[in-house]
Amino acid sequence: MEKFTLRPHTSTCFLPLPITRTSHHLLRFQFYPSPSSPTLRLRPRPRVAVASSSSSSSSKSKVLNGLRVDNVARRQQEQQAPPVSASEDVSKIVGIWPPWKNIPQRYKLIGTTSLAFVICNMDKVNLSIAIIPMSHQFGWNSSMAGLVQSSFFWGYALSQLPGGWLAKTFGGRKVLEVGVLVWSVATAFVPLVAGYMPGLLLSRILVGIGEGVSPSAATDLIARSIPLEERSRAVAFVFGGLSVGSVMGLLLAPPLIQSLGWESVFYLFGFLGVAWFLGFQVLDGGEAQLNAGSLSFTGVQGTMTQSWKSSLKELNSSLKDVPWKSFFRSPAVWAMIYAHFCGSWGHYTCLSWLPTYFSEELNLNLTEAAWVSILPPLASVFATNIAAQLADNLIARGVETTTVRKICQSIAFLSPAICMTLSSLDLGLPPWEIVSILTGGLALSSFALSGLYCTHQDMSPEYASILLGITNTVGAIPGIVGVALTGYLLDSTHSWSISLFVPSIFFYLTGTFIWLAFASSKPQSFSEEN
């Protein structure tokens, strides 16, 4: 404890007085020049009481002559405070790490799901670029190339309903992570079996199965964790990852193919999916780490076995409890089914064949065709955000949800139909104008994310994943039939207008009519009707 010599202002005697800090006040002094002495006097500030061990509580304030000292109390307090150890500094850093630790759980799920969808479409569009050098290497014609590309949708169609059941029973998170792992490993195996057609078709079927469960898993996450007023933006953000994935896939594939060969695309994109799976385990494992550490191995093993048996019972029970009859008695469900079919026809055929169309019809090389193919999904990213904001704002202002969904879906259908009509007519347009027209039409088709793709959650959050599984199963048929049929018609007619554009225009127009007539977003209690 430091000691200061205190002297009353009118006295000539000195008294050693240890200055301490009371339990209620912080010791603060302020120095003033003495008018009669060149020394400085320290006077306690009026609101601060000074206590000492040698003076009574009624002691008067005293004056200290001496050198000027600033912030005496603060320095004394810092000297008395215990030093901060390095371990405490580390604990503070660990407390705010990882950076997303304090982000709400629903936002973390939406963000990671959107990233999975980015990788999803990267693995989907890589073949649409690689099919050009692969066809030259293996001698495939358009019909065979269409068969290879359509094989993805065989698995995609088969996994829709099972994906909905699994998401409802095990939760969308678990289904999503398994799906990502399956399609990523299958993607990496494509170069190993490319010379053997059955093996190539099987690998693409497995990619389709893995990606096929993802929409239902995402729908289950959104329906259970996102409120209605945020739903359009959540759906747009998650499924908008598909457009970002298309852009990145089409952007990265050409330089990889030219530098390292077409095989490198499948190896690299497959590795990204495996990396996502491992990263998701770390993100998810942090929440369960504390509980897992307190359990013995036997207890964990028993719990997992019991959980697996319970999940199988729940799956069997959920299949019986699904109100299938009520689904197919609803005109609104049939409107969703047909609208999904129509939208998928235009989307999948263009996704698979546009790079070849740009290369052969517009005489662009591989790199130019890939770069031009980027424009529609890139523009879709911006159109998706506009549509989401528009839809949520209209709903927040009191516009009926069904009306909002009909407006958005009509824009999604009529815009590409008009643009494809202009592109298919022989108007003598230069290539860059045709590219611009198709880009605008296909970009506006992403309004469906605020139309059709929100209707499942609007009608029934409980059965949203199963409803999407139903509509997505039918929606995968154009990937099987439409992609292969486009190649067959191209070999037969040698006309891109007849093979690619005319069927899409027909389904866009009829889909608009059915949607406006029968679609509805009113909540329905299917289980009660059943």
HELIX and SHEET records of a PDB file:
HELIX    1   1 VAL A   72  GLN A   80  1                                   9    
HELIX    2   2 ALA A   86  GLY A   95  1                                  10    
HELIX    3   3 GLN A  105  PHE A  138  1                                  34    
HELIX    4   4 SER A  142  LEU A  158  1                                  17    
HELIX    5   5 GLN A  160  PHE A  170  1                                  11    
HELIX    6   6 GLY A  172  VAL A  193  1                                  22    
HELIX    7   7 MET A  197  GLY A  212  1                                  16    
HELIX    8   8 SER A  214  SER A  225  1                                  12    
HELIX    9   9 LEU A  228  LEU A  260  1                                  33    
HELIX   10  10 GLU A  263  GLY A  293  1                                  31    
HELIX   11  11 PHE A  297  ASP A  321  1                                  25    
HELIX   12  12 TRP A  324  ARG A  329  1                                   6    
HELIX   13  13 PRO A  331  GLU A  360  1                                  30    
HELIX   14  14 LEU A  366  ALA A  396  1                                  31    
HELIX   15  15 THR A  401  SER A  424  1                                  24    
HELIX   16  16 PRO A  431  LEU A  444  1                                  14    
HELIX   17  17 SER A  445  SER A  450  5                                   6    
HELIX   18  18 LEU A  452  MET A  459  1                                   8    
HELIX   19  19 ALA A  464  GLY A  475  1                                  12    
HELIX   20  20 ILE A  477  ILE A  477  1                                   1    
HELIX   21  21 PRO A  478  GLY A  482  3                                   5    
HELIX   22  22 VAL A  483  THR A  493  1                                  11    
HELIX   23  23 TRP A  496  TRP A  496  1                                   1    
HELIX   24  24 SER A  497  PHE A  501  3                                   5    
HELIX   25  25 VAL A  502  PHE A  518  1                                  17    
HELIX   26  26 PHE A  526  GLU A  529  1                                   4    
SHEET    1   A 2 LYS A   3  LEU A   6  0                                        
SHEET    2   A 2 LEU A  15  PRO A  18 -1                                        
SHEET    1   B 3 PHE A  29  PRO A  33  0                                        
SHEET    2   B 3 LEU A  40  PRO A  44 -1                                        
SHEET    3   B 3 LEU A  64  GLY A  66 -1                                        
END                                                                             
